[in-house]
Amino acid sequence: MPLDRFVLIVVAAMAAAGIAVYIGLLLSAAITMPPLLIAIVPVLALVAYICVRVIRDRLTNAEDDYYDRIER
């Protein structure tokens, strides 16, 4: 596995863990402030969608695999 793909997986896992904790905090705070949660959920969904698209594009783009074509 190329090093850049490994680093991308580690960063994505750490980001997912951070997002899960953040969403948990938002949900626990929503008990006292429901309008805030209603306003933030669409923004979080948009950010998550953009992150998924960027990661998917990075993993499937053949032009970015420069180091895979280098002979050893």
Secondary structure, 3 states (H helix, E strand, C coil): CCHHHHHHHHHHHHHHHHHHHHHHHHHHHHCCCHHHHHHHHHHHHHHHHHHHHHHHHHHHCHHHCHHHHCCC
